[in-house]
Amino acid sequence: MLLIKCPFCGPRPEIEFAYGGQAHIERPKDPMSLDDEAWAEYLYIRNNTRGVHSERWRHINGCARFFNVRRDTISDEILVTYKVGEAPDAVPEKDRPTKGGAVR
């Protein structure tokens, strides 16, 4: 089981969370100007990264807030969790998960 560190509540087991898709997807500034192909790409096309990937998660059985996670999809190791709107490199080193942050 993964131990995910909610930036608001602290470390909790993965069963308290729901995956919310790829993080840092920016909504088009003028959606009405997009053709069908561009709109479909915004809605449905996501990266399928092998390696470090930014994801959005929601703490459904806790604070119910969304936050972002940088996770290695190969090892399932969580590198850092951070609030929406923050940059992952802005998280202080002391608040990052320890090596092996994915507790099995």
HELIX and SHEET records of a PDB file:
HELIX    1   1 GLU A   14  GLU A   16  5                                   3    
HELIX    2   2 PRO A   31  SER A   33  5                                   3    
HELIX    3   3 ASP A   36  TYR A   44  1                                   9    
HELIX    4   4 PRO A   88  ALA A   90  5                                   3    
HELIX    5   5 GLU A   93  ASP A   95  5                                   3    
SHEET    1   A 2 LEU A   3  CYS A   6  0                                        
SHEET    2   A 2 GLY A  10  PRO A  13 -1                                        
SHEET    1   B 4 ALA A  18  GLN A  22  0                                        
SHEET    2   B 4 VAL A  52  ARG A  58 -1                                        
SHEET    3   B 4 PHE A  66  ASP A  72 -1                                        
SHEET    4   B 4 ILE A  78  LYS A  83 -1                                        
END                                                                             
